[in-house]
Amino acid sequence: MKLTRFLLPALLALFTVTNPARAGEELNLFGWSEYIPQGVLDGFTKETGIKVNFETYASNEELLSKLVAGGGSYDLIQPSDYTAEVMIRQKLLSPLDLAQLPNLKNLAPEFRHLDHDPDGRYTVPYMSGTVGIVVNTERVKTPIKGYRDVFTPAFKDRIVVLADPRELVTWAMFTEKLPINHVTPESLARVRPVVAEWVKLIKVFDSDSPKTALLNGDVDVGVVWSGEAAILWNENRKFQYILPAEGVPQFVDVLAIPATAQNKAAAHQLINYLLRPDVSRQISAAFPYTNPNAEARKLLTPEQLANPASYPPGHPKLTTFHDIGKAAADIDRLVTDLKSAR
């Protein structure tokens, strides 16, 4: 009885991902750069015969604008939670066929029924994480606790940050004790001088690989994705990861199928493949963000689970983003103006 109970789901999941594909079948994936190991995609192709064409973007805004403009024919995408919220409302996503995703059972309970998609009809959590501060402690001896400690004249031209306008404005809103999901002309006017001073101090804007400037010694401190910070920590313990005292943004990046996708069956196969614990473990090994896959976490080493950037200790209070509508364009204009004037 136990043998049947545990072997049958595994056999069903295996059948789902190894079901022979039509000769020459291809799938177009549009995702974040440095987020899916090529070996994982190659493994999927080997098992299914489906070739994956992988194109990358550096921001949710780039993803959304390209989809809305019809600039690409994509079968699977990786929006962040608040962008998926917009896409669901605008009917840009196709409902998922949950019967084709038996590996959904591997998700941790806290990653089910998320605010952007309460019924889980359109999205599947892929990876989660925070945005925090990385400090090269060999070169920075002053205590760093929050954003205000980073953006000081002492660190002029020694800072790398994400090339993400909403993130930058959010950090300023945290310092001003403003609600980050209630963006108004008044709140933007209040943080404008803060951001104006900050952009003058920043040396590198990089959302693709902000760790590079830190590894190369071009900068000493950064505000970066937690997965990038985790890689730095693995590389050298001198890179300390700090959750900003003023507030910590959390993101959940998801897998979703555009309403215009031509290969929805293949997209479901790839989603289910990525949910396999052994495959998800490979993703964590290469890109150590917070893995929503509870079964995959069981396969991680104690050292991986102890990485303070991947799995912050102490259950810190985190704030998630929500759709802010037209205010997103206002943020983009504000940051673009300030960067051009610096």
C-alpha positions in Angstrom: 0.0 0.0 0.0 2.8 2.4 0.9 4.6 1.5 -2.3 1.5 2.4 -4.4 0.9 5.6 -2.5 4.4 7.1 -3.0 5.3 5.6 -6.4 2.1 6.5 -8.3 2.4 10.3 -8.0 6.1 10.1 -9.0 5.2 8.0 -12.1 2.4 10.4 -13.1 4.7 13.4 -12.8 7.4 11.6 -14.8 4.9 10.7 -17.5 3.8 14.3 -17.7 7.3 15.7 -18.5 8.5 12.8 -20.7 5.4 12.6 -22.9 7.0 12.6 -26.4 6.7 16.0 -28.1 6.1 16.5 -31.8 9.2 16.6 -33.9 10.6 20.1 -34.1 8.4 21.5 -31.4 9.7 24.7 -29.8 8.8 26.9 -26.8 9.6 30.6 -26.5 10.6 31.6 -23.0 10.9 35.2 -21.9 12.5 35.5 -18.5 14.8 37.4 -16.2 18.5 37.2 -17.1 20.7 35.0 -14.9 17.6 33.1 -13.5 17.3 29.7 -15.2 20.4 27.5 -15.6 21.0 26.5 -19.2 21.6 23.0 -18.0 18.0 22.9 -16.7 16.6 23.9 -20.1 18.9 21.4 -21.8 17.6 18.7 -19.5 14.0 19.6 -20.4 14.8 19.3 -24.1 16.5 16.0 -23.6 13.5 14.6 -21.8 10.7 16.0 -24.0 12.3 16.8 -27.3 11.0 20.4 -27.0 13.6 23.1 -27.9 13.5 26.1 -25.6 14.3 29.5 -27.1 15.2 31.8 -24.2 15.1 35.5 -24.4 15.8 37.8 -21.4 14.7 41.1 -20.0 16.0 43.3 -17.2 12.8 44.7 -15.7 9.1 44.0 -15.4 8.4 47.2 -17.3 10.4 45.9 -20.3 8.5 42.6 -20.1 5.1 44.3 -20.0 5.8 46.9 -22.7 7.0 44.2 -25.1 4.0 42.0 -24.5 1.5 44.9 -24.9 3.2 46.1 -28.0 3.1 42.6 -29.5 6.9 42.6 -29.9 7.4 38.9 -29.4 5.5 35.6 -29.5 6.1 34.0 -26.1 4.8 30.8 -24.5 6.1 31.2 -21.0 7.1 34.3 -19.0 8.4 35.2 -15.5 6.7 38.3 -14.2 7.0 39.5 -10.7 3.9 39.3 -8.5 2.7 42.9 -8.9 3.2 42.7 -12.7 1.2 39.5 -12.9 -1.5 41.3 -11.0 -1.7 43.8 -13.8 -1.6 41.2 -16.5 -4.4 39.1 -14.9 -6.6 42.2 -14.7 -5.9 43.1 -18.3 -6.6 39.5 -19.5 -3.0 39.1 -20.8 -2.5 35.7 -19.2 -4.0 32.3 -20.0 -5.7 30.3 -17.2 -3.6 27.3 -16.2 -4.8 23.8 -16.6 -4.0 22.6 -13.1 -4.5 18.9 -14.2 -1.3 19.3 -16.2 0.7 20.5 -13.2 0.7 17.6 -10.7 4.0 19.0 -9.2 2.2 22.0 -7.8 1.9 19.9 -4.6 5.6 20.6 -4.0 5.0 24.3 -3.2 5.3 25.4 0.4 1.9 26.5 1.9 3.0 30.1 2.3 3.4 30.4 -1.4 -0.1 29.4 -2.2 -3.1 31.8 -2.5 -0.9 34.9 -2.9 -2.5 38.3 -3.1 -1.8 38.8 -6.8 -3.5 35.5 -7.8 -5.6 34.2 -4.8 -7.0 31.2 -6.5 -3.7 30.2 -8.3 -5.5 30.2 -11.6 -2.8 32.1 -13.6 0.6 31.9 -12.0 3.0 29.5 -10.3 5.7 30.8 -7.9 9.1 30.3 -9.3 11.5 32.1 -6.9 11.2 34.7 -4.2 13.6 37.0 -2.5 14.3 40.4 -1.0 16.2 43.5 -2.0 18.9 44.4 0.5 22.3 45.9 1.1 25.6 44.2 0.4 28.7 45.5 2.0 32.3 44.6 1.3 33.4 44.5 4.9 37.1 44.5 4.0 36.7 48.0 2.6 33.8 49.4 4.6 34.4 49.6 8.3 31.5 51.9 9.3 28.2 50.2 10.5 25.6 49.9 7.8 22.0 49.4 8.9 19.8 51.0 6.3 19.5 53.0 3.1 20.5 56.2 4.8 23.8 54.7 5.7 24.4 53.7 2.1 23.5 56.9 0.3 26.0 59.2 1.9 28.8 61.4 0.4 31.3 59.0 2.0 30.3 56.3 -0.6 30.1 58.6 -3.6 31.0 56.5 -6.8 31.3 53.4 -4.6 27.7 52.2 -4.9 25.9 49.8 -7.2 22.0 49.7 -7.3 19.4 48.0 -9.3 18.4 49.7 -12.5 14.8 49.7 -11.4 13.0 53.0 -10.9 10.3 51.6 -8.7 12.8 49.9 -6.4 14.8 53.1 -6.0 11.8 55.2 -5.2 10.5 52.6 -2.8 13.7 52.7 -0.8 13.3 56.5 -0.5 9.6 56.0 0.5 10.7 53.6 3.2 13.1 56.2 4.6 10.3 58.8 4.6 7.9 56.3 6.3 5.5 56.4 3.3 3.4 53.4 2.3 5.2 52.0 -0.7 2.0 50.8 -2.5 0.2 54.1 -2.2 2.1 56.3 -4.6 0.6 59.8 -5.1 1.9 63.1 -6.6 2.4 64.3 -3.0 4.5 61.3 -2.0 6.6 61.5 -5.1 7.2 65.2 -4.5 8.3 64.4 -1.0 10.9 61.8 -2.1 12.1 63.6 -5.1 14.9 65.5 -3.3 15.9 62.3 -1.6 16.3 60.4 -4.9 17.9 63.4 -6.5 20.7 63.3 -3.9 21.0 59.5 -4.2 21.5 59.3 -7.9 24.4 61.7 -7.7 26.2 59.2 -5.5 25.6 56.0 -7.5 28.3 54.6 -9.8 26.6 51.7 -11.4 22.9 51.0 -12.2 22.6 47.2 -13.0 19.7 44.9 -12.7 21.2 42.1 -14.7 24.3 41.3 -12.6 24.8 43.9 -9.9 27.2 41.4 -8.1 29.8 41.9 -10.9 30.8 45.5 -9.8 31.2 44.2 -6.2 33.2 41.2 -7.2 35.5 43.3 -9.4 36.1 45.8 -6.6 34.6 48.6 -8.7 32.2 49.5 -5.8 32.1 48.7 -2.1 28.4 48.7 -1.3 25.2 47.9 -3.2 21.5 47.5 -3.0 20.8 44.3 -4.9 18.6 41.2 -5.4 19.1 38.7 -2.6 20.1 36.0 -5.0 23.0 38.1 -6.2 23.9 38.7 -2.6 23.8 35.0 -1.9 26.2 34.3 -4.7 28.5 37.0 -3.3 28.3 35.4 0.1 29.2 32.0 -1.3 32.1 33.5 -3.2 33.5 35.3 -0.2 32.2 35.8 3.4 33.5 39.4 3.3 30.3 40.3 1.5 27.7 40.9 4.2 24.0 41.0 3.4 21.9 43.4 5.5 18.1 43.8 5.5 17.5 47.6 5.6 16.2 48.8 8.9 13.7 51.2 7.2 11.9 48.4 5.4 12.5 45.4 3.2 10.8 44.8 -0.2 10.0 41.2 -1.0 9.3 39.9 -4.5 7.8 36.7 -5.8 8.6 35.9 -9.4 6.1 33.6 -11.1 5.7 31.5 -14.2 2.7 32.4 -16.4 1.5 31.7 -19.9 0.5 34.7 -22.1 -3.0 34.6 -23.5 -1.4 34.7 -27.0 0.9 31.7 -26.4 1.0 29.3 -29.3 2.4 26.3 -27.4 0.5 26.2 -24.2 0.8 22.4 -23.8 4.6 22.7 -24.0 4.5 25.6 -21.5 2.6 23.5 -19.0 5.2 20.7 -19.5 8.1 23.2 -18.7 6.3 24.6 -15.6 5.7 21.1 -14.3 9.3 20.1 -15.0 10.6 23.2 -13.1 8.5 22.2 -10.1 10.2 18.8 -9.8 12.3 18.8 -6.6 15.5 17.6 -8.3 15.2 20.3 -11.1 14.3 23.0 -8.6 17.3 22.1 -6.5 19.5 22.7 -9.6 18.0 26.2 -10.0 18.7 27.0 -6.3 22.3 25.8 -6.7 22.9 28.2 -9.6 20.7 31.1 -8.5 20.2 30.9 -4.7 17.1 32.9 -4.2 14.4 31.8 -1.7 12.9 28.7 -3.2 9.1 28.3 -2.8 9.4 24.6 -3.5 9.3 22.9 -0.1 10.3 19.5 -1.5 13.3 21.0 -3.3 14.4 22.7 -0.1 14.7 19.3 1.5 17.4 18.5 -1.0 19.5 21.6 -0.2 22.6 21.4 1.9 22.8 22.9 5.4 25.2 25.5 4.0 22.7 26.5 1.3 19.9 26.8 3.9 22.2 28.9 6.1 22.9 31.5 3.5 21.5 34.7 5.1 20.6 36.2 1.8 18.7 33.2 0.5 16.9 32.4 3.8 17.1 35.5 6.1 17.1 34.5 9.8 14.7 35.7 12.4 11.5 35.8 10.2 11.9 39.5 9.3 8.9 41.6 8.3 8.8 42.0 4.6 6.6 44.2 2.3 5.4 43.0 -1.0 4.6 45.2 -4.0 1.1 45.7 -5.5 0.0 47.2 -8.7 0.1 51.0 -8.5 -1.5 51.7 -11.9 -0.5 54.9 -13.7 1.7 55.9 -10.9 4.3 53.5 -12.2 4.8 55.8 -15.3 5.2 58.8 -12.9 7.9 56.9 -11.1 9.7 56.2 -14.3 9.6 59.8 -15.4 10.8 61.0 -12.0 13.9 58.7 -12.0 14.7 59.3 -15.7 14.6 63.1 -15.2 16.8 62.9 -12.1 19.4 60.5 -13.7 19.7 62.7 -16.8 20.3 65.8 -14.5 22.9 64.3 -12.3 
